[in-house]
Amino acid sequence: MQTLSLTLEHGHEFEPILLVHRTDPRPTVGSPERIVQLRPAEADNEIVATFGAAELVRHRDGRWELRGGSPADHAAAREWSSLFQHEATFPSPPLLVASEESHSSPVMHNRILLADDDALVRGSLAAVLESEGFVVDEAETGIKAVMRAIEQPPDLVLLDLNMPHWDGWTAFSQLDRVTPLLPVIVITARPNQYLKAVQLGVDAFMEKPLNIPILVSAIKHLTSEDEQRHVRRITNRRFVTKLLRGNEA
């Protein structure tokens, strides 16, 4: 049998819960019943409650501490402490808390959706982007590109125009409906497409053969742009699709 002792000063705080547990027939941690006793507070520190050999102490400076007792006593005391919404400091922190604090936040990597029907282009670009720290998803058709963007939203799309099952422009129109703020760079060997990219509001445009350093630089710039700045840029009346040329610095 375990004994819970409360100070007279704090008895009124616990009264509603004590009334329930006096008559609760369900088994409790380590004991089938609880006996509640009240006792006067100590002068400097207040032993608010005891479970077995464990004492829940409130210091004069407001700190709470759990002293002594076995692991089973500590578990019971923590259960009651949580019910009473008291925050107690323990000699050894609970394992769950220690585990949570020991894990650092996972590193976030920008995700690129690479849509191109040419497997060689996809493989080469994916290798370069992954070496730069990006996570790359691939799609070989326009339909798959849109489906991948919905299932796993990327931070940017590299979009070829000559693809089966929706070409690049059809895929772009669908992407613009479901993810209107998603940055898109069109990459294509199809000639005379830049003006259409400007009309549709594409973020950037590059003709093949690709200049990889310039393309990677543009990808890093667009994926590092915060959402508010991106909205201001694409809604500005003077916004024009960035033409990425092979001779740019």
Sequence and secondary structure as in RCSB ss.txt:
>XXXX:A:sequence
MQTLSLTLEHGHEFEPILLVHRTDPRPTVGSPERIVQLRPAEADNEIVATFGAAELVRHRDGRWELRGGSPADHA
AAREWSSLFQHEATFPSPPLLVASEESHSSPVMHNRILLADDDALVRGSLAAVLESEGFVVDEAETGIKAVMRAI
EQPPDLVLLDLNMPHWDGWTAFSQLDRVTPLLPVIVITARPNQYLKAVQLGVDAFMEKPLNIPILVSAIKHLTSE
DEQRHVRRITNRRFVTKLLRGNEA
>XXXX:A:secstr
 EEEEEETTTHHHHHHHHHHHHH  S BTTBS EEEEEE   SSSEEEEEETTEEEEE TTS EEEES  HHHHH
HHHHHHHHHT   B SS  HHHHHHHHS       EEEEE S HHHHHHHHHHHHHTT EEEEESSHHHHHHHHH
HS  SEEEEESS SSS HHHHHHHHHHH TT  EEEEESSSS HHHHHHHT SEEEESS  HHHHHHHHHHHHTS
 HHHHHHHHHSTT   EE  TT  
